[in-house]
Structures are given as structure tokens and as C-alpha cells.
Amino acid sequence: MSKVLVVGGAGYLGSVLVEELLNVGFSVRVLDRMFFGVEPLARVLDRIELVVADMRDIDASHFNDCSAVINLTTARSFSLASTSMVIRRRSQPRGTSAGSM
């Protein structure tokens, strides 16, 4: 059985992907700093290897026995609150002019 390392595997996308990988027969190691807690992985905790660490601190041992790596992490340099403000600003409709097309 092949082992897959899923970096950032405890977030929403990661937890869905991890469960699907398990369902098709892969062994899974998740490396995550657990920002959202363990709840997203609750259904599969007994079937995965969980490494609680920040991806910036990853070392060669985390790759041992893995035939593939899936990186679902994102770099955040600002808080979720400021992210929300940026998304809101970008999603608000703006007027257009003939010159802007």
C-alpha cells in the first residue's frame, strides 16, 4: 500500500481529500499545524498518521516511506479578519466605463 503525505491535511479540502485517499486504499500521513483543530479529521483519526507541525519546520523524516506528497498549505502574512475584508472589497460590484474595457 502506498503512503501519501498530505501537508495541510486537516483543513476543509485536506480532510475531504484524506478520507478519499483512504477510501481508495492509500495509507495517509497528515502534517498540519491544526489551526482548525482535530475535528475535520475526527472520522479518520484512527486510520491516519498525524504529525502536528508547521510546514515551515518540515524535515526529511516526514517524507519517509511516502510515495507522493500533496501540499495544500497556504502562506498567510495577515489575519483571517483582514483576508475577509479583502475578499469583501473585491467582490463588491464596481462601475465600468467605456475606457476600462
C-alpha positions as CSV (number, residue, x, y, z in Angstrom):
1,M,0.0,0.0,0.0
2,S,1.4,3.4,-1.0
3,K,1.7,6.2,1.6
4,V,0.8,9.7,0.8
5,L,1.9,12.8,2.8
6,V,-0.8,15.4,2.8
7,V,0.6,18.7,4.1
8,G,-2.2,20.9,5.3
9,G,-4.5,17.9,5.5
10,A,-6.6,19.0,8.4
11,G,-8.3,21.9,6.7
12,Y,-11.6,21.6,4.8
13,L,-10.1,20.4,1.5
14,G,-7.4,18.3,3.1
15,S,-9.9,16.4,5.3
16,V,-12.1,15.6,2.3
17,L,-9.0,14.5,0.3
18,V,-7.6,12.4,3.2
19,E,-10.8,10.5,3.5
20,E,-11.0,9.8,-0.2
21,L,-7.3,8.7,-0.3
22,L,-8.1,6.2,2.5
23,N,-11.2,5.0,0.7
24,V,-9.3,4.1,-2.4
25,G,-6.6,2.2,-0.4
26,F,-3.8,4.7,0.3
27,S,-2.1,4.9,3.6
28,V,-2.0,8.6,4.7
29,R,0.3,10.8,6.8
30,V,-1.1,14.2,7.6
31,L,1.2,17.1,8.5
32,D,-0.7,20.1,9.8
33,R,-0.4,22.7,12.5
34,M,-4.0,22.1,13.4
35,F,-5.2,25.7,13.1
36,F,-8.8,24.4,12.8
37,G,-8.3,21.7,15.4
38,V,-8.7,18.0,15.1
39,E,-12.5,17.9,14.3
40,P,-12.2,17.9,10.5
41,L,-10.2,14.6,10.8
42,A,-12.3,13.1,13.5
43,R,-13.8,10.4,11.3
44,V,-10.4,9.1,10.1
45,L,-8.1,9.8,13.1
46,D,-7.8,6.0,13.8
47,R,-6.7,5.4,10.2
48,I,-4.1,8.1,9.6
49,E,-0.7,9.0,10.9
50,L,-1.0,12.6,12.3
51,V,2.1,14.8,12.6
52,V,1.3,18.1,14.3
53,A,3.9,20.6,13.0
54,D,4.1,23.7,10.9
55,M,5.1,23.1,7.3
56,R,7.9,25.6,7.7
57,D,9.5,23.1,10.2
58,I,9.3,20.1,7.9
59,D,12.3,17.8,7.8
60,A,13.3,14.8,5.7
61,S,11.8,12.3,8.2
62,H,8.3,13.5,7.4
63,F,8.8,12.1,3.9
64,N,9.9,8.6,5.0
65,D,8.0,5.8,3.3
66,C,5.9,8.3,1.3
67,S,5.5,7.7,-2.5
68,A,3.7,11.1,-3.0
69,V,3.3,14.5,-1.4
70,I,0.3,16.7,-1.7
71,N,0.8,20.3,-0.4
72,L,-2.5,22.0,0.4
73,T,-1.0,24.8,2.6
74,T,-1.2,28.5,2.0
75,A,1.2,31.2,3.3
76,R,-0.7,33.8,5.3
77,S,1.0,37.0,6.2
78,F,-2.1,38.6,7.7
79,S,-5.0,37.6,9.8
80,L,-8.2,35.9,8.7
81,A,-10.1,39.1,9.5
82,S,-8.1,41.2,7.1
83,T,-8.5,38.4,4.5
84,S,-12.2,38.7,4.9
85,M,-12.1,42.4,4.3
86,V,-10.1,42.0,1.1
87,I,-12.5,39.3,-0.2
88,R,-15.5,41.6,0.6
89,R,-13.8,44.5,-1.2
90,R,-13.0,42.5,-4.3
91,S,-16.5,41.0,-4.5
92,Q,-18.3,44.4,-4.4
93,P,-19.6,45.5,-7.9
94,R,-17.7,48.3,-9.5
95,G,-18.9,50.6,-12.2
96,T,-17.2,50.4,-15.6
97,S,-16.5,53.0,-18.2
98,A,-16.0,52.6,-21.9
99,G,-12.3,53.3,-21.4
100,S,-11.9,50.4,-19.0
101,M,-12.9,47.7,-21.3
